[in-house]
Amino acid sequence: MDIAGVAAAVVGLVVGVLGWTQSRATNRRSDFTTITERLDRELRVEREQRRIQTYYLVALVKWGRRVAPEGDPVPEPPPELDLSPWA
C-alpha cells in the first residue's frame, strides 16, 4: 500500500466520524428542544390547574366561614363550588 492510499482512507474516516458526531449533536439539540417545549406546555397546564384549585379552595374556605358552625344543619355548597367529576 502506498502512503497516498492510507492518507486518503484516514482522511475519509476522520470526515465520516466528524459528520457522524455532528449529526448526533444536531439530533440531541432537536431532542432537547422537543423535550423543553413539552415541559413548558405541561408547566403552563399545571399552573392553570393550580390557579383553579386555589380559587376553589379559597372559595370553599370563604363559604365555610359564612356557614354557622353550630345550630342548623350545614347547607349544601353553592353550585359553582361543585367539585364532582364531570360525566
N, C-alpha and C positions, 0 to 999 in steps of 0.2 A: 504494500500500500504506500502510496505517496503522501507527502505532507499536505498537499492541497486537498486531497480527498478527506483526510482526517479532520482538517481545519473546517471544511465545508460541513461535515457531519456535526462537529462540535457547535458551530455557529447555528446550524439548523436546530439542534437540540436546545440550545440556550434560548433562541427565539421562540420555540414551541413552549418551553417551560414558562417564559415570561408572559406569553399570550394566555396560557392556561391560568396562571396566578392572577392576571389582570381580570379575566372573565370571572373568576371566583370572587374577587374583590367587588366587582360590579354586582354580582348576584347577592353578595352579603349586604351591600348597601340597599339594594332593592328589597331584600327581605326585611332589613331594619326599618325602612320607610313604611313598608306594609304593616309591620307589627306596631310601630308607633302610631300610625293612623288609626288602626283598630283600637289601640289602648286609649287614644284621645276620644274616639266615639263612645267607648264604654264608660269613660270617665264623665263625659257630658251626660249620658243617660243616668249614671249613678248619682250625680249631683242633683239632677232634676228629681229623681226618686226621693233623695234625702230631703230636698226642699219641700216636696209634697208631704212626706211623712212628718216633718217638723211642723208644717201647717196643721195637720190633723192632730198631732199631739198637743199643740198649743190650744187648738180649738176645744179638744176634749178636756183639758185642764180648766179652761175658762168655763165650759159648760158644767164641769164638776163643782166649781166654786159657787156657781149660781144655784145649784140644787141644794136644798136644805139637807144637812147631814142626819137629822132625826125627824121623826114625825111621819108624814105621809110616805107611801111607797115612792120609790125613785121613778120619775117619769122616763119614758123612752128618749134616747138622744134624738136630736133633730136629724132629718133625713140626709142632710149634706154631710153628716159625720158617719154615715153608714160605711163600714169597712169590710162588709161581707164581699166575698169574691163575686165577680160578675159572671153570670151564667146565661 
